[in-house]
Amino acid sequence: MLTLLIADDNKQITSILEEYAKKEGYQPHIALDGCETLELFHKLQPDLVLLDVMMPKVDGFEVCREIRKTSNVPIIMITARGEDFERIMGLDIGADDYIVKPFSPGEVMARIRALLRRISQTDEQKKQVFSFDNLMINLDDYLVTIDQHPVSLTKKEIEILWTLASNHNKVFSRDNLLNSVWGYDYFGDIRTVDSHIKRLRSKLDSFPHENWEIKTIWGVGYKFGEKTNEE
């Protein structure tokens, strides 16, 4: 039985989601503030986290950051706010999906099923290692090295790098990358691709890589290929 951690300070919402989760065959656990969420997360090691943004003691963004330091568990953020910058921020710090209140419990369960299905498919397909020049990507262990030195990347950054590098010289539009990395069930902002690419490049540029790069194809998207002297 899969374990869900439902974190929201609204007891009415947690009660409804708990009931629906049980009907879906999940084992739900409830946290009513950020500190309790982190405590239960480390204790339970759940299969998925539903995480409200506006919680007492520690907000959902900070909880997400803390979880991502040690875990790639699927996280769906829920909030009463619908501003683009909040959705982008949540996704940028490691959330896998984002739901804006008010929502139907049925939609939440559908999002959970879709995300878990996508994660399961990724796990089955990821037994691969890619090497190019001094770059090595091990998708089994979510490990990236340059000249055998580990590069600290987030799960999404590794998946973006894998998608681009393992399809050497293939141009990916932002929509292509969203579908490949976030999945067809993703409902967020397309601009999150650009912010992820920017941070990924910054981290890779901390290491020497004279023969390859992530290139911007203006008006189209991105590709991984040999470094050239062209501007």
MARBA-3410 file (N, C-alpha, C, O; in Angstrom, 1 decimal):
231
0.8,-1.2,0.0,0.0,0.0,0.0,0.9,1.2,0.0,1.8,1.4,0.8 ~ 0.6,2.2,-0.9,1.4,3.4,-1.0,1.0,4.4,0.1,-0.2,4.5,0.4 ~ 2.0,5.0,0.6,1.8,6.0,1.7,1.8,7.4,1.2,2.7,7.8,0.5 ~ 0.8,8.2,1.6,0.7,9.6,1.2,0.9,10.5,2.5,0.3,10.1,3.5 ~ 1.6,11.5,2.4,1.7,12.5,3.4,0.9,13.7,3.0,1.3,14.4,2.0
-0.2,14.1,3.6,-1.0,15.2,3.3,-0.7,16.3,4.3,-1.0,16.2,5.5 ~ -0.2,17.4,3.8,0.2,18.5,4.7,-0.6,19.8,4.4,-0.4,20.4,3.3 ~ -1.5,20.1,5.3,-2.3,21.3,5.1,-2.8,21.7,6.5,-3.2,20.8,7.2 ~ -2.9,23.0,6.8,-3.4,23.4,8.1,-4.9,23.5,8.2,-5.5,23.8,9.2 ~ -5.6,23.3,7.0,-7.0,23.3,7.0,-7.5,21.9,7.2,-7.4,21.0,6.4
-8.1,21.7,8.4,-8.5,20.3,8.8,-9.6,19.8,8.0,-9.8,18.6,7.7 ~ -10.5,20.7,7.4,-11.6,20.3,6.6,-11.0,19.7,5.3,-11.5,18.6,4.8 ~ -10.0,20.3,4.7,-9.4,19.9,3.5,-8.7,18.5,3.7,-8.8,17.6,2.9 ~ -7.9,18.5,4.8,-7.2,17.2,5.1,-8.1,16.0,5.3,-7.8,14.9,4.9 ~ -9.2,16.3,6.0,-10.2,15.3,6.2,-10.8,14.7,4.9,-10.9,13.5,4.8
-11.1,15.6,4.0,-11.7,15.2,2.7,-10.7,14.4,1.9,-11.0,13.4,1.4 ~ -9.5,15.0,1.8,-8.4,14.3,1.1,-8.0,13.0,1.7,-7.8,12.0,0.9 ~ -8.1,12.9,3.0,-7.8,11.6,3.7,-8.8,10.6,3.3,-8.5,9.4,3.0 ~ -10.1,11.0,3.3,-11.1,10.0,2.9,-11.0,9.5,1.5,-11.1,8.3,1.2 ~ -10.7,10.5,0.6,-10.6,10.1,-0.8,-9.4,9.2,-1.0,-9.4,8.3,-1.8
-8.3,9.5,-0.3,-7.1,8.7,-0.5,-7.3,7.3,0.0,-6.8,6.4,-0.7 ~ -8.0,7.1,1.1,-8.3,5.8,1.5,-9.1,5.0,0.5,-8.9,3.8,0.3 ~ -10.1,5.7,-0.1,-10.9,5.0,-1.2,-10.1,4.6,-2.4,-10.4,3.6,-3.0 ~ -9.0,5.3,-2.6,-8.1,5.0,-3.7,-7.1,3.9,-3.4,-6.4,3.4,-4.2 ~ -7.1,3.5,-2.1,-6.2,2.4,-1.7,-4.9,2.9,-1.1,-4.0,2.1,-0.9
-4.8,4.2,-0.8,-3.6,4.7,-0.3,-3.7,4.7,1.3,-4.7,4.6,1.8 ~ -2.5,4.8,1.9,-2.4,5.0,3.4,-2.1,6.4,3.7,-0.9,6.8,3.6 ~ -3.0,7.3,4.0,-2.7,8.7,4.2,-2.3,9.0,5.6,-2.8,8.4,6.6 ~ -1.4,10.0,5.8,-1.0,10.5,7.1,-1.1,12.1,7.0,-0.8,12.6,6.0 ~ -1.6,12.7,8.1,-1.9,14.1,8.1,-0.9,14.9,8.9,-0.5,14.5,10.0
-0.4,16.0,8.3,0.4,17.0,9.1,-0.2,18.4,8.9,-0.7,18.7,7.9 ~ -0.3,19.1,10.1,-1.0,20.4,10.1,-0.1,21.6,10.1,-0.6,22.7,10.1 ~ 1.2,21.4,10.1,2.1,22.5,10.0,3.4,22.0,9.4,3.6,20.8,9.3 ~ 4.3,23.0,9.1,5.6,22.6,8.4,6.5,21.7,9.2,7.1,20.8,8.7 ~ 6.6,22.0,10.5,7.5,21.2,11.3,7.0,19.8,11.4,7.8,18.9,11.4
5.7,19.6,11.6,5.1,18.3,11.7,5.3,17.5,10.4,5.5,16.3,10.4 ~ 5.2,18.3,9.3,5.4,17.7,7.9,6.8,17.1,7.8,6.9,15.9,7.4 ~ 7.8,17.8,8.2,9.2,17.3,8.1,9.4,16.2,9.0,10.1,15.2,8.7 ~ 8.9,16.3,10.2,9.0,15.2,11.2,8.4,13.9,10.7,9.0,12.8,10.7 ~ 7.2,14.0,10.1,6.5,12.8,9.6,7.2,12.3,8.4,7.2,11.1,8.1
7.7,13.2,7.5,8.3,12.8,6.3,9.5,11.9,6.6,9.7,10.8,6.1 ~ 10.4,12.3,7.5,11.6,11.6,7.9,11.2,10.3,8.6,11.9,9.3,8.5 ~ 10.1,10.3,9.3,9.7,9.0,10.0,9.0,8.0,9.1,9.3,6.8,9.2 ~ 8.2,8.5,8.1,7.4,7.6,7.3,8.0,7.3,6.0,7.8,6.2,5.4 ~ 8.9,8.2,5.4,9.4,8.1,4.1,8.2,7.7,3.1,8.2,6.7,2.5
7.3,8.7,3.0,6.1,8.4,2.1,6.4,8.3,0.7,7.5,8.7,0.2 ~ 5.5,7.7,-0.1,5.6,7.6,-1.5,5.3,8.8,-2.3,5.7,9.0,-3.4 ~ 4.5,9.7,-1.7,4.1,11.0,-2.3,3.7,12.0,-1.2,3.2,11.6,-0.2 ~ 4.0,13.3,-1.5,3.7,14.3,-0.5,2.7,15.3,-1.2,3.1,15.9,-2.3 ~ 1.6,15.6,-0.6,0.7,16.7,-0.9,1.0,17.8,0.0,0.9,17.7,1.2
1.5,19.0,-0.5,2.1,20.0,0.4,1.5,21.3,0.1,1.7,21.9,-0.9 ~ 0.8,21.8,1.2,0.2,23.2,1.1,1.3,24.2,1.3,2.3,24.0,2.0 ~ 1.2,25.3,0.5,2.2,26.4,0.6,2.1,27.2,1.9,3.1,27.3,2.6 ~ 0.9,27.6,2.3,0.8,28.5,3.4,0.5,27.7,4.7,-0.7,27.5,5.0 ~ 1.5,27.3,5.4,1.3,26.5,6.6,2.1,27.2,7.7,3.0,28.0,7.5
1.6,27.0,9.0,2.3,27.6,10.1,3.6,27.0,10.4,3.9,25.9,9.9 ~ 4.5,27.8,11.1,5.8,27.4,11.6,6.8,27.4,10.4,7.8,28.1,10.5 ~ 6.6,26.5,9.4,7.5,26.5,8.3,6.6,26.4,7.0,5.8,25.5,6.9 ~ 6.8,27.3,6.1,5.9,27.3,4.9,6.3,26.1,3.9,7.3,25.5,4.1 ~ 5.4,25.9,3.0,5.5,24.8,2.1,6.8,24.9,1.2,7.4,23.8,0.9
7.1,26.1,0.8,8.3,26.2,0.0,9.6,25.7,0.7,10.4,25.0,0.2 ~ 9.7,26.1,2.0,10.9,25.7,2.8,10.8,24.2,3.0,11.9,23.6,3.0 ~ 9.6,23.7,3.3,9.5,22.2,3.5,10.0,21.5,2.2,10.7,20.5,2.3 ~ 9.6,22.0,1.1,10.0,21.4,-0.2,11.5,21.4,-0.3,12.1,20.4,-0.7 ~ 12.1,22.5,0.0,13.5,22.7,-0.1,14.2,21.6,0.8,15.2,21.0,0.4
13.7,21.5,2.0,14.3,20.6,2.9,14.2,19.1,2.5,15.2,18.4,2.6 ~ 13.0,18.8,2.0,12.8,17.4,1.5,13.8,17.1,0.3,14.3,16.0,0.2 ~ 13.9,18.1,-0.6,14.7,17.9,-1.8,16.2,17.7,-1.5,17.0,17.3,-2.4 ~ 16.6,18.1,-0.3,18.0,17.9,0.1,18.4,16.4,0.2,19.6,16.1,0.0 ~ 17.4,15.6,0.5,17.7,14.2,0.7,16.8,13.2,-0.1,17.1,12.0,-0.1
15.8,13.7,-0.8,14.8,12.8,-1.4,14.3,13.3,-2.7,14.2,14.5,-2.9 ~ 14.0,12.4,-3.6,13.3,12.7,-4.9,11.9,12.3,-4.8,11.3,12.1,-5.9 ~ 11.3,12.2,-3.6,9.9,11.7,-3.5,9.0,12.7,-4.3,9.2,13.9,-4.3 ~ 8.0,12.2,-5.0,7.1,13.1,-5.8,6.3,14.0,-4.8,5.9,13.6,-3.7 ~ 6.3,15.3,-5.2,5.7,16.4,-4.4,4.7,17.1,-5.2,5.0,17.6,-6.3
3.4,17.2,-4.8,2.4,18.1,-5.4,2.1,19.2,-4.4,1.7,18.9,-3.3 ~ 2.3,20.4,-4.8,2.1,21.6,-4.0,0.6,22.1,-4.2,0.1,22.1,-5.3 ~ 0.0,22.4,-3.1,-1.4,22.9,-3.2,-1.4,24.3,-2.5,-0.8,24.5,-1.4 ~ -2.2,25.2,-3.0,-2.2,26.6,-2.5,-3.5,27.3,-2.9,-4.2,26.9,-3.9 ~ -3.8,28.3,-2.1,-5.0,29.2,-2.5,-4.6,30.3,-3.4,-5.4,31.0,-4.0
-3.3,30.4,-3.7,-2.8,31.5,-4.5,-2.6,31.0,-5.9,-2.1,29.8,-6.1 ~ -2.9,31.8,-6.9,-2.8,31.3,-8.3,-1.8,32.1,-9.1,-1.8,32.0,-10.3 ~ -1.0,32.9,-8.5,0.0,33.8,-9.2,1.0,32.9,-9.9,1.5,31.9,-9.4 ~ 1.4,33.3,-11.1,2.4,32.6,-11.9,3.7,32.4,-11.1,4.3,31.3,-11.2 ~ 4.2,33.5,-10.5,5.5,33.4,-9.9,5.5,32.4,-8.7,6.6,31.7,-8.5
4.4,32.1,-8.1,4.4,31.1,-7.0,4.4,29.7,-7.6,5.1,28.8,-7.1 ~ 3.7,29.5,-8.7,3.7,28.2,-9.4,5.1,27.9,-9.9,5.7,26.8,-9.7 ~ 5.8,28.9,-10.5,7.1,28.8,-11.0,8.1,28.5,-9.9,9.0,27.6,-10.0 ~ 8.0,29.2,-8.8,8.8,29.0,-7.6,8.7,27.6,-7.1,9.7,27.0,-6.8 ~ 7.5,27.2,-6.9,7.3,25.8,-6.4,7.9,24.8,-7.3,8.6,23.8,-6.8
7.7,24.9,-8.6,8.3,23.9,-9.5,9.8,24.0,-9.5,10.5,23.0,-9.7 ~ 10.3,25.3,-9.5,11.8,25.5,-9.5,12.5,24.9,-8.3,13.7,24.5,-8.5 ~ 11.9,24.9,-7.2,12.6,24.3,-6.0,12.4,22.8,-5.8,12.9,22.2,-4.9 ~ 11.7,22.2,-6.8,11.6,20.8,-6.8,10.3,20.1,-6.8,10.2,18.9,-6.8 ~ 9.2,20.9,-6.7,7.8,20.2,-6.8,7.6,19.6,-8.2,8.1,20.1,-9.2
6.8,18.6,-8.2,6.6,17.9,-9.5,5.3,18.3,-10.1,5.1,18.2,-11.3 ~ 4.4,18.9,-9.3,3.1,19.4,-9.9,2.5,20.4,-8.9,3.1,20.6,-7.8 ~ 1.5,21.1,-9.3,1.0,22.3,-8.6,-0.5,22.3,-8.8,-1.0,22.3,-9.9 ~ -1.3,22.4,-7.7,-2.7,22.5,-7.7,-3.2,23.7,-7.0,-2.7,24.0,-5.9 ~ -4.0,24.5,-7.6,-4.5,25.8,-7.0,-5.9,25.5,-6.4,-6.8,25.0,-7.1
-6.1,26.0,-5.2,-7.4,25.9,-4.6,-8.3,27.0,-5.2,-7.8,28.0,-5.6 ~ -9.7,26.7,-5.3,-10.4,25.5,-4.9,-10.2,24.4,-5.9,-10.1,24.7,-7.1 ~ -10.1,23.2,-5.5,-10.0,22.1,-6.4,-11.0,21.0,-5.9,-11.5,21.0,-4.8 ~ -11.2,20.0,-6.8,-12.1,18.9,-6.5,-11.2,17.8,-6.0,-10.1,17.6,-6.5 ~ -11.6,17.0,-4.9,-10.8,15.9,-4.5,-10.5,14.9,-5.6,-9.4,14.3,-5.6
-11.5,14.8,-6.5,-11.2,13.8,-7.6,-10.1,14.2,-8.5,-9.3,13.4,-9.0 ~ -9.9,15.6,-8.7,-8.8,16.1,-9.5,-7.5,15.8,-8.8,-6.5,15.4,-9.4 ~ -7.5,16.0,-7.5,-6.2,15.7,-6.7,-5.8,14.2,-6.9,-4.7,13.9,-7.1 ~ -6.8,13.3,-6.7,-6.5,11.9,-6.9,-6.0,11.6,-8.3,-5.2,10.7,-8.5 ~ -6.6,12.2,-9.3,-6.2,12.0,-10.7,-4.8,12.5,-10.9,-4.0,11.8,-11.5
-4.4,13.6,-10.3,-3.0,14.1,-10.4,-2.1,13.1,-9.7,-1.0,12.9,-10.2 ~ -2.5,12.6,-8.5,-1.6,11.7,-7.8,-1.4,10.4,-8.7,-0.3,9.9,-8.8 ~ -2.5,9.9,-9.2,-2.3,8.7,-10.1,-1.4,8.9,-11.3,-0.6,8.1,-11.6 ~ -1.6,10.1,-11.9,-0.8,10.4,-13.1,0.7,10.6,-12.7,1.5,10.1,-13.5 ~ 0.9,11.2,-11.6,2.3,11.4,-11.2,3.0,10.1,-10.8,4.1,9.9,-11.2
2.3,9.3,-10.0,2.9,8.0,-9.6,3.1,7.1,-10.8,4.1,6.4,-10.9 ~ 2.2,7.2,-11.8,2.3,6.4,-13.0,3.5,6.8,-13.8,4.3,6.0,-14.3 ~ 3.7,8.1,-13.9,4.9,8.7,-14.6,6.2,8.3,-13.9,7.2,7.9,-14.6 ~ 6.2,8.4,-12.6,7.4,8.0,-11.9,7.7,6.6,-12.0,8.9,6.2,-12.2 ~ 6.7,5.7,-12.0,6.9,4.3,-12.2,7.5,4.0,-13.5,8.4,3.1,-13.7
6.9,4.6,-14.6,7.4,4.4,-15.9,8.9,4.8,-16.1,9.7,4.2,-16.7 ~ 9.2,6.0,-15.4,10.6,6.5,-15.5,11.5,5.5,-14.8,12.6,5.3,-15.3 ~ 11.1,5.0,-13.6,11.9,4.0,-12.9,12.3,2.8,-13.7,13.4,2.3,-13.6 ~ 11.3,2.3,-14.5,11.5,1.1,-15.3,12.4,1.4,-16.5,13.1,0.5,-16.9 ~ 12.4,2.6,-16.9,13.2,2.9,-18.2,14.5,3.5,-17.9,15.3,3.7,-18.8
14.8,3.8,-16.6,16.0,4.7,-16.4,17.3,3.9,-16.2,18.4,4.6,-15.9 ~ 17.4,2.6,-16.4,18.6,1.9,-16.2,19.6,2.1,-17.3,19.8,1.3,-18.2 ~ 20.1,3.3,-17.3,21.0,3.7,-18.4,22.1,4.6,-17.9,22.0,5.3,-16.9 ~ 23.2,4.6,-18.7,24.3,5.4,-18.4,24.8,6.1,-19.7,24.9,5.4,-20.7 ~ 25.0,7.4,-19.7,25.4,8.1,-20.9,26.7,8.7,-20.7,26.9,9.4,-19.6
27.7,8.6,-21.6,29.0,9.3,-21.5,29.3,10.1,-22.8,29.0,9.6,-23.9 ~ 29.8,11.3,-22.6,30.3,12.1,-23.8,31.4,12.9,-23.3,31.3,13.7,-22.4 ~ 32.6,12.6,-23.9,33.8,13.3,-23.5,34.0,13.1,-22.0,34.2,12.0,-21.6 ~ 34.1,14.2,-21.3,34.4,14.1,-19.8,33.1,14.1,-19.0,33.1,14.1,-17.7 ~ 31.9,14.0,-19.6,30.6,14.0,-19.0,30.1,12.6,-18.8,30.1,11.8,-19.8
29.6,12.2,-17.6,29.0,10.9,-17.4,27.6,11.2,-16.7,27.6,11.8,-15.7 ~ 26.6,10.6,-17.2,25.3,10.7,-16.5,24.8,9.3,-16.2,24.6,8.5,-17.1 ~ 24.6,9.0,-15.0,24.1,7.7,-14.5,22.7,7.9,-14.0,22.5,8.4,-12.9 ~ 21.7,7.5,-14.8,20.3,7.7,-14.5,19.8,6.7,-13.4,18.8,6.9,-12.8 ~ 20.5,5.6,-13.3,20.2,4.7,-12.2,20.3,5.3,-10.9,19.4,5.2,-10.0
21.4,6.0,-10.6,21.7,6.6,-9.3,21.5,8.1,-9.3,21.8,8.8,-8.3 ~ 21.0,8.7,-10.4,20.8,10.1,-10.6,22.2,10.8,-10.2,22.2,11.7,-9.3 ~ 23.2,10.4,-10.9,24.6,10.9,-10.6,25.1,11.5,-11.9,25.0,10.8,-13.0 ~ 25.7,12.7,-11.8,26.4,13.3,-12.9,27.8,13.6,-12.5,28.0,14.2,-11.4 ~ 28.8,13.3,-13.4,30.1,13.6,-13.1,30.8,14.3,-14.3,30.4,14.0,-15.4
31.7,15.2,-14.0,32.6,15.8,-15.1,34.0,15.5,-14.7,34.4,16.0,-13.6 ~ 34.8,14.9,-15.5,36.1,14.4,-15.1,36.1,13.7,-13.8,37.0,13.8,-13.0 ~ 35.1,12.8,-13.7,34.9,12.0,-12.5,34.6,12.7,-11.2,34.6,12.2,-10.1 ~ 34.3,14.0,-11.3,34.0,14.8,-10.1,32.4,15.0,-10.1,31.8,15.4,-11.1 ~ 31.8,14.6,-9.0,30.3,14.7,-8.9,29.8,16.2,-9.1,30.4,17.1,-8.6
28.8,16.3,-9.8,28.1,17.6,-10.0,26.8,17.6,-9.3,26.0,16.7,-9.5 ~ 26.6,18.5,-8.4,25.4,18.6,-7.6,24.2,19.2,-8.4,24.2,20.4,-8.6 ~ 23.3,18.3,-8.8,22.2,18.7,-9.6,20.9,18.2,-9.0,20.9,17.2,-8.3 ~ 19.8,18.9,-9.2,18.5,18.4,-8.7,18.0,17.3,-9.7,18.6,17.1,-10.8 ~ 17.0,16.6,-9.2,16.4,15.5,-10.0,16.0,16.0,-11.4,16.3,15.4,-12.4
15.3,17.2,-11.5,14.8,17.7,-12.7,15.9,18.1,-13.6,15.9,17.9,-14.8 ~ 17.0,18.7,-13.0,18.1,19.2,-13.8,18.8,18.0,-14.4,19.3,18.0,-15.6 ~ 19.0,16.9,-13.7,19.6,15.7,-14.2,18.7,15.1,-15.4,19.3,14.7,-16.4 ~ 17.4,15.1,-15.2,16.5,14.6,-16.3,16.6,15.4,-17.5,16.5,14.9,-18.6 ~ 16.7,16.7,-17.3,16.8,17.6,-18.5,18.1,17.3,-19.2,18.1,17.2,-20.4
19.2,17.3,-18.4,20.5,17.0,-19.0,20.5,15.6,-19.8,21.1,15.5,-20.9 ~ 19.9,14.6,-19.1,19.9,13.3,-19.7,19.1,13.4,-21.1,19.5,12.8,-22.1 ~ 17.9,14.0,-21.0,17.1,14.1,-22.2,17.8,14.8,-23.4,17.8,14.3,-24.5 ~ 18.5,15.9,-23.1,19.3,16.6,-24.1,20.5,15.8,-24.6,20.7,15.6,-25.8 ~ 21.3,15.3,-23.6,22.6,14.7,-24.0,22.4,13.4,-24.6,23.1,13.0,-25.6
21.5,12.6,-24.2,21.3,11.2,-24.8,20.6,11.3,-26.1,20.5,10.3,-26.9 ~ 20.1,12.5,-26.5,19.6,12.8,-27.9,20.5,13.8,-28.5,20.1,14.9,-29.0 ~ 21.8,13.5,-28.5,22.9,14.4,-29.0,22.5,15.1,-30.3,22.2,14.4,-31.3 ~ 22.6,16.4,-30.3,22.3,17.3,-31.5,20.8,17.4,-31.9,20.5,18.0,-32.9 ~ 19.9,16.7,-31.1,18.5,16.9,-31.4,18.0,18.1,-30.7,18.3,18.3,-29.5
17.3,19.0,-31.4,16.7,20.2,-30.9,15.4,19.9,-30.2,14.5,19.3,-30.8 ~ 15.3,20.3,-28.9,14.1,20.2,-28.1,13.4,21.6,-27.9,14.1,22.5,-27.4 ~ 12.2,21.7,-28.3,11.4,22.9,-27.9,11.1,22.9,-26.4,11.3,21.8,-25.8 ~ 10.6,24.0,-25.9,10.2,24.0,-24.5,9.1,23.0,-24.3,9.1,22.3,-23.2 ~ 8.2,22.9,-25.2,7.1,21.9,-25.1,7.6,20.5,-25.1,7.1,19.7,-24.3
8.6,20.2,-25.9,9.2,18.9,-26.0,9.8,18.5,-24.6,9.6,17.4,-24.1 ~ 10.6,19.5,-24.0,11.2,19.2,-22.8,10.2,19.0,-21.6,10.3,18.2,-20.8 ~ 9.1,19.8,-21.7,8.1,19.7,-20.7,7.5,18.3,-20.7,7.3,17.6,-19.7 ~ 7.2,17.9,-21.9,6.5,16.5,-22.1,7.5,15.4,-21.7,7.1,14.4,-21.1 ~ 8.8,15.6,-22.1,9.8,14.5,-21.8,10.1,14.4,-20.3,10.3,13.3,-19.8
10.3,15.6,-19.7,10.8,15.6,-18.3,9.6,15.7,-17.3,9.6,14.9,-16.3 ~ 8.7,16.6,-17.5,7.6,16.8,-16.6,6.4,15.9,-16.9,5.6,15.5,-16.0 ~ 6.3,15.5,-18.2,5.2,14.6,-18.5,4.0,15.3,-19.1,3.8,16.5,-18.9 ~ 3.2,14.6,-19.9,2.0,15.2,-20.5,1.0,15.6,-19.5,0.1,16.4,-19.9 ~ 1.0,15.2,-18.3,0.1,15.6,-17.3,0.4,16.9,-16.6,-0.3,17.4,-15.8
1.6,17.5,-17.0,2.0,18.7,-16.4,1.1,19.9,-16.8,0.8,20.1,-18.0 ~ 0.7,20.7,-15.8,-0.2,21.8,-16.1,0.4,23.2,-15.8,-0.3,24.2,-15.9 ~ 1.7,23.2,-15.5,2.3,24.5,-15.1,2.8,25.4,-16.2,2.4,25.2,-17.4 ~ 3.7,26.3,-15.9,4.1,27.4,-16.8,5.3,26.9,-17.6,6.2,26.3,-17.0 ~ 5.3,27.1,-18.9,6.4,26.7,-19.8,7.7,27.3,-19.5,8.7,26.8,-19.8
7.6,28.5,-18.8,8.9,29.3,-18.5,9.7,28.6,-17.5,10.9,28.9,-17.4 ~ 9.2,27.6,-16.8,10.1,26.9,-15.8,11.2,26.2,-16.5,12.2,25.9,-15.9 ~ 11.0,25.8,-17.8,12.1,25.2,-18.6,13.3,26.1,-18.7,14.4,25.7,-18.4 ~ 13.1,27.4,-19.0,14.2,28.3,-19.1,14.9,28.5,-17.8,16.2,28.6,-17.8 ~ 14.2,28.6,-16.7,14.9,28.8,-15.4,15.7,27.6,-15.0,16.8,27.7,-14.4
15.2,26.4,-15.3,15.9,25.1,-15.0,17.2,25.1,-15.9,18.2,24.7,-15.4 ~ 17.1,25.4,-17.2,18.2,25.4,-18.1,19.3,26.4,-17.6,20.5,26.1,-17.6 ~ 18.9,27.5,-17.2,19.8,28.6,-16.7,20.6,28.1,-15.5,21.8,28.2,-15.4 ~ 19.9,27.5,-14.5,20.6,27.0,-13.3,21.5,25.8,-13.7,22.6,25.6,-13.1 ~ 21.0,24.9,-14.6,21.8,23.7,-15.0,23.1,24.2,-15.6,24.1,23.6,-15.3
23.0,25.1,-16.6,24.2,25.6,-17.2,25.2,26.2,-16.2,26.4,26.0,-16.3 ~ 24.7,27.0,-15.2,25.5,27.6,-14.2,26.3,26.6,-13.4,27.5,26.7,-13.1 ~ 25.6,25.5,-13.1,26.3,24.4,-12.3,27.3,23.7,-13.2,28.4,23.4,-12.7 ~ 27.0,23.4,-14.4,27.9,22.7,-15.3,29.1,23.6,-15.6,30.2,23.0,-15.7 ~ 28.9,24.9,-15.7,30.0,25.8,-16.0,31.0,25.9,-14.8,32.1,26.5,-15.0
30.7,25.3,-13.7,31.7,25.3,-12.6,32.8,24.3,-12.8,33.8,24.2,-12.1 ~ 32.6,23.5,-13.9,33.6,22.4,-14.2,34.0,22.6,-15.7,33.3,23.1,-16.5 ~ 35.3,22.3,-16.0,35.7,22.4,-17.4,35.0,21.5,-18.3,34.9,20.3,-18.1 ~ 34.5,22.0,-19.4,33.9,21.2,-20.5,34.1,21.9,-21.8,33.2,22.6,-22.3 ~ 35.3,21.7,-22.4,35.6,22.5,-23.6,35.0,21.9,-24.9,35.0,22.6,-25.9
34.5,20.7,-24.8,34.1,20.0,-26.1,32.6,19.9,-26.2,32.1,19.3,-27.2 ~ 31.8,20.3,-25.2,30.3,20.2,-25.3,29.6,21.3,-24.5,30.2,21.9,-23.7 ~ 28.4,21.5,-24.9,27.6,22.5,-24.2,26.1,22.3,-24.5,25.7,21.6,-25.4 ~ 25.3,23.0,-23.7,23.8,23.0,-24.0,23.6,24.3,-24.7,23.8,25.4,-24.2 ~ 23.2,24.2,-26.0,23.1,25.3,-26.9,21.6,25.8,-26.9,20.7,25.0,-26.9
21.5,27.1,-27.0,20.2,27.7,-27.3,20.0,27.9,-28.8,20.8,28.5,-29.4 ~ 18.9,27.3,-29.3,18.6,27.5,-30.7,17.4,28.5,-30.7,16.3,28.2,-30.4 ~ 17.8,29.8,-31.0,16.9,30.9,-30.8,15.6,30.7,-31.6,15.6,30.3,-32.8 ~ 14.5,30.9,-30.9,13.2,30.8,-31.5,12.7,29.4,-31.6,11.6,29.1,-32.0 ~ 13.5,28.4,-31.1,13.1,27.0,-31.2,13.2,26.4,-29.8,12.2,25.9,-29.3
14.4,26.3,-29.2,14.6,25.6,-28.0,16.1,25.4,-27.6,16.9,26.3,-27.7 ~ 16.4,24.1,-27.3,17.7,23.8,-26.8,18.2,22.5,-27.4,17.4,21.6,-27.8 ~ 19.5,22.3,-27.4,20.1,21.0,-27.8,21.5,20.9,-27.1,22.1,21.8,-26.7 ~ 21.9,19.6,-27.0,23.2,19.3,-26.4,24.1,18.9,-27.6,23.7,18.1,-28.5 ~ 25.3,19.5,-27.7,26.2,19.2,-28.8,27.6,19.7,-28.6,27.9,20.2,-27.5
28.4,19.5,-29.6,29.8,19.9,-29.5,29.9,21.4,-29.4,29.1,22.1,-30.0 ~ 30.8,21.9,-28.6,31.0,23.3,-28.4,31.7,23.9,-29.7,32.7,23.3,-30.2 ~ 31.2,25.0,-30.2,31.8,25.7,-31.3,32.2,27.1,-31.0,31.9,27.5,-29.9 ~ 32.9,27.7,-31.9,33.3,29.1,-31.6,32.3,30.1,-32.1,32.5,31.3,-32.0 ~ 31.1,29.6,-32.6,30.1,30.5,-33.1,29.4,31.2,-31.9,29.3,30.6,-30.8
29.1,32.5,-32.1,28.4,33.2,-31.1,26.9,32.9,-31.2,26.1,33.5,-30.4
END
